[in-house]
């Protein structure tokens, strides 16, 4: 049969026939898995205190994140990044700490503040920040012209300062 005959041959196109029941079951299983792990995938973006694997191996933690996010998102004082950044720039406006950016984070436990190489370390007693609720804005900026680092924590719901790197200790101490 020539190629031209294939194009002009009348009749319905050939169909791939799959049994409906197994295909439906496979789609249902795939859909259920997607629904079960969707909150976990989102939580890994916001989780600052735990590795992503903690949420991917435990979908119930993803659902806990979703619950907390929904309940805390009802009328927060700092509900947007621009509002949180404005608040951070007012609080950390100048020497020694200057705010540059904010990131919304899901913190379920006290948060050990990281210090980059060459950064300003908080006093040992102030190295751990205890959030007021599960959602907080992590404020990053520079201290005395050093590298960018965490300089503060703002509560998502109330807008209050939860942790502050100030007062900064003199260099060499």
ABEGO torsion letter per residue (X at the ends): XBAAAAAABBEBBBBBBBBAAAAAAAAAAAAAAAAAAAAAAAAAAABAABBAAAAAABAAAAAAAAAAAAAAABGBABABAAAAAAAAAAABABOABBBABBBBBBBABBBBBBBBBGBBBBBAAAABBBBABABBBBBBBBBGGBBBBBABBBBAAAGBBABBAOBBBBBGX
